[in-house]
Amino acid sequence: MKRQSREATLSGMNSFQLDPLSRRNFLKWSGGCASLSSTAILSQILNLQLTQSVAADTTGGSDYKALVCVFLLGGVDSYNMITPHVQSEYDAYAGIRTNLALPREDLLSIPTDSSSPGGRTLGIHPGMPEMQSLYNEGNAAVVANVGSLVFPTDKSNYSTVKLPLGLFSHSDLIKHWQTSVPQSRSQVTGWGGRMADILNATTNDNPNIAMNIALGSLNVFQTGGQIVPYVVNTSGATPLYGYGNNNARDRVYRRVIDHMYPSTADSELGQIYSDLLQQTLAKTKRVSIDAADAFNSATDVTLNTTFPAENRLAENLEMVAKTIAGRQTLGQGRQIFFVSAGGWDHHDEVIDNQAAMLPQVSQALHAFYRATEELGVADCVTTFTASDFARTLSSNGNGSDHAWGGNHFVIGGAVRGGNTYGDYPESLALNNDLDVGRGRLIPTTSVDEYNAELAMWFGIPNNQTLQDVLPNIRNFYASGGSSAPIGFLA
């Protein structure tokens, strides 16, 4: 990995404070119609309030790209997900991991450089053969020892350089990954949201559904100053109660709602609501209802790709694939998706937990990539993993604790696959050159560089605009350079 510059200083950051949307009038409507209290419905209404004016003058980019963030909440033990494989390097790994070390003969070997047969190899967890297959096909890569940094950090300046706030804390590091502003706890926008603020008007012809689509819940990563994520679930957008079926009860609910919030011109709404706020809220709620219906219609797609059953991550990624399939109907030339998978805080039983959970990740990511091939957009969709942090290399008895730099997968047709990027440590032995205690490794690749590579591929130029998205980027990567920060994307 080559850094272009370490000389630039931190640029200023405008923190966008979101004005809260009052729910008082909505909550008056109780009973079956009070589904507005759900995160999905509220996000849709808030999104409509913020995005309609932003998307009014769209030009609709002809090229399509999507980023899919798969966030492994809890801090995945990624040095058992991607392990040393060369015998001498494996021996050092086994020495520090003790009872947490995977048997070398079980590891799935991959080359670190597909152009150098017989060179250094790494091992993939034995429960992830699908990821080994994608890697060897050239459709997946590993980015090694990534973590949140404010400035380049090593052992020589570790005690003096500015470090991320709350280092080794779940809540802090999750937020830092998503905001790319690790020196602040007050940042309210994420780097995906800031990208959407910049790109939405020229790539999204739909004023009612944001280009940022979240599976299950709101998140900081996709929240901008003008854009908030459009939240859906594995079945699509959440409609108001009464709009999902056609039985007698639902027809009654629909008639009441359609009378309160008619699909008519503003002048007719004015006949029902004399108060301007009531008119605005009624119009917004009506458009929210119609947007959910339009989203569900656009994503009513049958895929030939088989997604694994009883796999929540796979279910979410299948919905992402269906949304990508409906991109033209939705009028979206860019889409950013956020999918989370929790349960990775393995302070105990890390071997057994990973044996059960990593295969689900591998199978879900593999199925999703095959779905993008089926849809003819494999080169246009890049999926990347993220997590709070890695885990201590040393055992706490039967598990591992909070650490720092870790390893991640990037998948897609535009990925320069079959290679490992960044610096996978040559030795994981206790007290190695990156170890700040118990095998907590200082990252050699910053989250900013990782995010910058993804952002530039997505359409953000390497100028002030990139700094607006990633305020710390000039601490790691110079402005105007033509080479990528890391090099894993074509």
C-alpha positions in Angstrom: 0.0 0.0 0.0 1.3 3.4 -0.9 0.3 6.6 0.8 0.3 9.7 -1.4 0.7 12.3 1.4 0.9 12.6 5.1 1.5 16.4 5.2 -2.0 17.9 4.7 -3.8 19.0 7.8 -7.4 18.3 8.8 -9.9 20.4 6.9 -12.9 22.1 8.5 -16.0 20.1 9.0 -19.6 21.3 8.8 -21.7 19.3 11.1 -25.3 19.2 9.9 -27.9 19.1 12.7 -31.1 17.5 11.7 -34.3 19.3 12.8 -36.5 16.8 14.6 -39.8 16.1 12.9 -42.7 16.4 15.3 -44.8 13.3 15.6 -47.6 14.8 17.7 -50.2 14.9 15.0 -49.3 11.5 13.7 -49.6 9.8 17.1 -53.1 11.2 17.5 -54.1 8.6 14.9 -54.2 5.5 17.1 -55.2 1.9 16.7 -54.4 0.0 13.5 -53.3 3.1 11.7 -50.7 4.1 14.3 -48.0 2.2 12.4 -46.3 5.5 12.0 -44.4 4.9 15.1 -42.2 2.3 13.3 -38.7 3.3 12.3 -39.4 2.5 8.7 -42.4 4.7 8.3 -40.9 7.6 10.2 -37.7 7.4 8.1 -39.8 7.5 4.9 -41.7 10.6 6.1 -38.6 12.4 7.3 -36.8 11.5 4.1 -39.6 12.9 2.0 -39.5 16.2 3.9 -35.8 16.5 3.3 -35.2 15.2 -0.2 -38.0 16.5 -2.4 -36.5 19.9 -3.0 -33.0 18.4 -3.4 -34.0 16.1 -6.2 -36.2 18.6 -8.0 -33.7 19.4 -10.7 -32.3 16.0 -11.6 -30.5 15.1 -14.8 -30.4 11.3 -14.2 -26.9 9.9 -14.7 -26.8 7.3 -17.4 -24.3 5.1 -15.7 -25.3 3.0 -12.6 -23.2 2.2 -9.5 -24.1 0.8 -6.1 -22.2 0.5 -2.8 -23.3 -2.2 -0.3 -21.9 -1.9 3.2 -22.2 -5.1 5.3 -21.4 -4.1 8.8 -20.5 -6.9 11.2 -21.6 -5.4 14.5 -19.7 -6.3 17.7 -16.2 -6.5 16.4 -15.4 -9.6 14.3 -12.3 -11.6 15.2 -10.9 -11.0 11.7 -7.5 -12.6 12.3 -9.4 -15.9 12.4 -11.4 -14.9 9.3 -8.2 -14.2 7.4 -5.2 -16.0 8.9 -1.5 -16.5 8.2 -0.7 -19.5 6.2 3.0 -19.6 5.5 4.4 -22.0 8.1 6.7 -19.6 9.9 3.9 -16.9 10.0 1.3 -19.5 11.1 3.6 -20.6 13.9 3.7 -17.0 15.3 -0.1 -16.8 14.9 -0.6 -20.1 16.8 1.9 -19.0 19.5 -0.1 -15.9 20.4 -3.6 -17.3 19.8 -3.0 -20.5 21.7 -6.4 -22.2 22.1 -8.0 -19.7 19.6 -5.8 -20.8 16.7 -7.4 -22.7 13.8 -5.5 -25.8 12.6 -3.4 -24.9 9.6 -4.5 -28.0 7.7 -8.1 -26.7 7.9 -7.4 -23.3 6.4 -8.4 -22.5 2.9 -5.3 -21.2 1.2 -5.3 -18.0 -1.0 -2.5 -16.2 -2.7 -1.8 -12.6 -1.6 -1.0 -11.7 -5.2 -2.7 -13.6 -8.0 0.1 -12.5 -10.4 2.8 -14.3 -8.4 2.2 -18.0 -8.2 4.1 -19.7 -5.4 4.3 -16.5 -3.4 3.0 -15.6 0.1 -0.3 -17.2 1.0 -3.0 -16.5 3.6 -5.7 -18.7 4.9 -9.5 -18.1 4.9 -11.6 -19.6 7.7 -12.6 -23.1 6.8 -16.3 -22.2 7.0 -15.9 -19.7 4.1 -15.3 -21.7 0.9 -17.6 -19.5 -1.1 -15.3 -16.5 -0.3 -12.3 -18.5 -1.3 -14.0 -19.2 -4.6 -14.8 -15.5 -5.2 -11.3 -14.5 -4.3 -9.7 -17.1 -6.6 -12.1 -16.1 -9.4 -10.8 -12.5 -9.1 -14.1 -11.1 -7.8 -13.1 -10.6 -4.2 -10.1 -9.1 -2.5 -8.9 -8.7 1.1 -8.0 -5.4 2.6 -5.7 -6.0 5.6 -5.3 -4.4 8.9 -7.8 -1.5 8.5 -8.9 0.7 11.3 -9.9 4.1 12.4 -7.1 6.7 12.6 -6.9 10.4 12.8 -3.3 10.6 11.7 -0.8 7.9 10.5 0.1 6.1 13.7 2.8 3.6 14.7 4.5 2.6 17.9 6.9 5.6 17.8 4.1 8.2 18.1 1.3 6.1 19.6 1.6 7.9 23.0 1.7 11.4 21.4 -0.4 11.4 18.2 -4.2 12.2 18.3 -6.1 8.9 18.5 -9.7 8.1 17.8 -11.9 8.9 20.8 -13.0 6.0 22.9 -10.5 3.6 21.3 -11.7 0.0 21.8 -15.2 1.1 22.6 -18.1 -0.4 20.6 -20.3 2.7 20.4 -17.4 5.0 19.5 -15.7 2.8 16.9 -19.0 1.9 15.2 -19.7 5.6 14.9 -16.2 6.4 13.8 -16.3 3.9 11.0 -19.6 5.3 9.8 -18.7 9.0 10.1 -15.0 8.9 9.2 -14.5 11.6 11.8 -13.0 9.6 14.7 -11.9 12.7 16.6 -15.5 13.6 17.4 -18.4 12.1 19.2 -20.8 14.9 18.1 -20.7 14.2 14.4 -24.3 13.6 13.1 -23.7 12.8 9.5 -22.0 9.8 7.9 -19.7 9.7 4.9 -22.3 7.8 2.9 -24.9 10.5 3.7 -22.5 13.2 2.7 -21.9 11.5 -0.6 -25.6 11.3 -1.2 -26.0 15.0 -0.4 -23.5 15.7 -3.2 -24.7 13.1 -5.8 -28.4 12.8 -5.3 -29.5 15.7 -7.5 -27.7 14.4 -10.5 -28.2 10.7 -10.1 -31.6 10.3 -8.6 -34.7 11.1 -10.5 -37.0 10.0 -7.7 -37.9 12.8 -5.2 -39.6 10.5 -2.8 -37.1 7.6 -2.2 -33.6 8.4 -1.2 -30.6 6.8 -3.0 -29.5 5.6 0.5 -31.5 2.5 1.4 -31.1 0.8 4.8 -32.2 -2.7 5.7 -34.0 -2.6 9.0 -33.0 0.6 10.8 -31.6 4.1 10.5 -27.9 4.5 10.7 -25.3 7.3 10.9 -23.4 6.1 7.8 -26.2 7.0 5.4 -27.4 10.1 7.1 -26.5 13.4 5.5 -27.4 17.0 6.0 -30.2 16.7 3.4 -30.6 13.0 2.9 -31.6 10.3 5.4 -31.9 6.6 4.6 -35.0 5.1 3.3 -35.6 2.2 5.6 -37.0 -1.1 4.3 -37.2 -4.7 5.5 -36.8 -8.0 3.9 -40.3 -7.7 2.4 -39.8 -4.2 1.1 -41.0 -0.8 2.3 -43.4 -0.9 5.3 -46.8 0.2 4.2 -49.4 1.8 6.6 -51.7 -0.7 8.3 -54.5 -1.4 5.9 -52.5 -1.2 2.7 -51.1 -4.7 2.8 -54.3 -6.7 2.2 -57.7 -6.3 0.6 -59.9 -7.7 3.3 -62.9 -5.8 4.6 -61.2 -4.4 7.6 -58.2 -3.1 5.6 -60.6 -1.5 3.0 -62.2 0.4 5.8 -58.8 1.7 7.1 -57.8 2.7 3.6 -61.0 4.6 3.0 -60.4 6.6 6.3 -56.8 7.3 5.5 -57.4 8.2 1.9 -60.1 10.6 3.0 -57.7 12.2 5.6 -54.7 12.2 3.2 -56.2 12.2 -0.3 -54.1 11.7 -3.4 -55.1 15.0 -4.9 -53.8 18.5 -5.6 -52.8 20.8 -2.8 -55.8 23.0 -3.4 -58.1 20.1 -2.6 -56.1 19.3 0.5 -56.7 22.9 1.5 -60.4 22.2 1.6 -59.8 19.6 4.2 -57.1 21.2 6.3 -57.2 25.0 6.8 -53.9 24.9 8.8 -50.8 25.0 6.6 -48.9 22.6 8.9 -51.7 20.1 8.7 -51.8 20.5 4.9 -48.0 19.9 4.8 -48.1 16.8 7.0 -51.1 15.4 5.2 -49.4 15.8 1.8 -46.1 14.3 3.2 -48.0 11.3 4.6 -49.8 10.7 1.4 -46.6 10.8 -0.6 -45.1 8.4 1.9 -47.9 6.0 1.4 -47.5 6.2 -2.4 -43.7 5.9 -2.2 -43.9 2.7 -0.2 -46.4 1.3 -2.8 -44.1 2.4 -5.6 -41.0 0.9 -4.0 -42.8 -2.4 -3.4 -44.0 -2.5 -7.0 -40.5 -1.8 -8.4 -38.9 -4.5 -6.2 -41.5 -7.2 -6.9 -38.9 -9.2 -8.7 -38.2 -12.9 -8.9 -34.5 -13.9 -9.0 -33.2 -17.1 -10.3 -30.3 -16.9 -7.9 -30.9 -19.1 -4.8 -30.2 -17.3 -1.5 -29.6 -19.6 1.5 -32.5 -20.3 3.7 -32.6 -19.4 7.4 -29.9 -16.8 6.9 -30.9 -13.3 7.9 -28.0 -11.6 6.1 -28.9 -13.5 2.9 -32.5 -12.3 3.3 -31.4 -8.7 3.6 -29.0 -9.0 0.6 -31.7 -10.6 -1.5 -33.8 -7.5 -0.8 -30.9 -5.4 -1.9 -30.6 -7.4 -5.1 -34.3 -6.9 -5.8 -33.9 -3.1 -5.2 -31.0 -3.0 -7.6 -33.2 -4.9 -10.1 -35.8 -2.1 -9.7 -33.4 0.7 -10.1 -34.7 2.0 -13.4 -38.3 2.0 -12.2 -37.2 3.8 -9.1 -35.2 6.3 -11.2 -32.0 5.8 -9.4 -28.6 6.0 -11.0 -26.7 5.6 -7.7 -27.7 3.6 -4.7 -26.0 3.1 -1.3 -27.2 0.2 0.8 -26.5 -0.6 4.5 -27.0 -4.1 5.9 -25.9 -5.0 9.4 -25.3 -8.4 11.0 -24.9 -8.5 14.8 -23.6 -10.9 17.3 -19.8 -10.7 16.7 -18.7 -9.6 20.3 -17.2 -13.0 21.1 -15.7 -12.7 24.5 -16.4 -16.4 24.9 -16.7 -19.4 22.6 -15.2 -17.6 19.6 -14.2 -20.8 17.8 -17.7 -22.3 18.0 -19.5 -19.0 17.3 -17.5 -18.3 14.2 -17.9 -21.8 13.0 -21.6 -21.2 13.0 -21.7 -17.6 11.8 -18.9 -17.1 9.2 -20.4 -19.7 6.9 -23.6 -17.7 6.8 -21.7 -14.5 5.9 -19.8 -16.4 3.2 -22.9 -18.0 1.7 -24.8 -14.7 1.7 -22.1 -12.7 0.1 -21.6 -15.3 -2.6 -25.3 -15.5 -3.4 -25.5 -11.8 -3.6 -22.6 -11.5 -6.0 -24.2 -14.2 -8.2 -27.4 -12.2 -8.2 -25.5 -9.2 -9.5 -24.2 -11.3 -12.2 -27.7 -12.5 -13.0 -28.8 -8.9 -13.2 -25.9 -7.9 -15.4 -24.6 -5.3 -12.9 -21.7 -7.2 -11.3 -19.2 -4.6 -12.5 -21.4 -1.8 -11.1 -21.9 -3.1 -7.6 -19.2 -3.1 -4.9 -19.9 -4.8 -1.6 -17.5 -4.2 1.3 -17.4 -5.4 4.9 -16.9 -3.2 8.0 -16.8 -3.8 11.7 -16.2 -2.0 15.0 -12.7 -3.3 15.3 -10.8 -6.6 15.3 -10.1 -8.6 18.5 -7.1 -9.3 20.7 -4.8 -11.9 19.3 -4.3 -13.3 22.8 -7.0 -15.4 24.4 -9.0 -14.3 27.4 -9.6 -18.0 28.2 -12.0 -19.0 25.5 -12.6 -15.8 23.6 -11.0 -12.5 22.5 -11.5 -8.9 23.6 -11.7 -5.5 21.9 -8.8 -4.5 19.7 -8.2 -2.3 16.7 -6.9 -3.0 13.1 -8.6 -5.9 11.3 -9.2 -7.5 7.9 -12.1 -7.0 5.4 -13.5 -8.4 2.2 -14.4 -6.3 -0.9 -16.5 -8.1 -3.5 -17.6 -7.0 -7.0 -16.8 -7.2 -10.7 -14.8 -3.9 -10.5 -12.6 -5.3 -7.7 -9.1 -6.2 -8.6 -9.6 -9.5 -7.0 -7.4 -12.4 -6.1 -5.1 -10.0 -4.2 -4.6 -8.7 -0.7 -4.2 -5.0 -0.2 -2.7 -3.0 2.6 -0.2 -4.6 4.9 -1.1 -8.0 6.4 1.5 -8.3 9.2 4.4 -10.6 8.5 4.4 -11.6 12.2 1.5 -11.7 14.7 3.9 -12.7 17.5 3.3 -11.0 20.9 4.9 -7.5 21.0 5.4 -7.3 17.3 6.0 -3.8 15.7 2.2 -3.1 15.6 1.2 -4.6 19.0 0.1 -2.1 21.6 -0.8 -4.8 24.1 -2.4 -8.3 24.0 -2.2 -8.4 20.2 -4.1 -5.2 19.6 -2.7 -4.1 16.3 -2.2 -0.5 15.1 -3.9 -0.2 11.7 -1.6 0.2 8.8 -4.5 1.2 6.5 -6.9 3.9 7.7 -10.6 3.7 7.4 -10.3 7.0 5.5 -8.2 5.4 2.7 -10.6 2.4 2.6 -13.6 4.8 2.3 -11.8 7.1 -0.2 -11.2 4.3 -2.6 -14.9 3.4 -2.5 -16.0 7.0 -2.7 -13.8 7.8 -5.7 -15.1 4.7 -7.6 -18.6 5.8 -6.8 -18.0 9.2 -8.4 -16.5 11.6 -5.9 -13.5 13.4 -7.4 -10.2 13.7 -5.6 -10.4 17.4 -4.8 -12.2 19.4 -2.1 -15.3 17.3 -2.7 -13.5 14.3 -1.3 -12.5 16.3 1.7 -16.1 17.3 2.2 -17.0 13.6 2.4 -13.9 12.5 4.3 -12.5 15.5 6.4 -9.3 13.7 7.4 -8.4 12.2 4.1 -5.5 14.6 3.4 -3.7 13.2 6.4 -3.4 10.0 4.3 -3.9 10.8 0.7 -2.9 13.8 -1.4 -5.3 15.9 -3.5 -5.4 15.6 -7.2 -3.5 12.3 -7.5 -4.6 9.9 -10.2 -3.6 6.7 -8.4 -6.1 5.2 -6.0 -5.5 5.4 -2.2 -5.2 1.6 -2.0 -5.7 0.1 -5.4 -8.4 -2.6 -5.0 -10.9 -1.0 -7.4 -10.5 -0.6 -11.1 
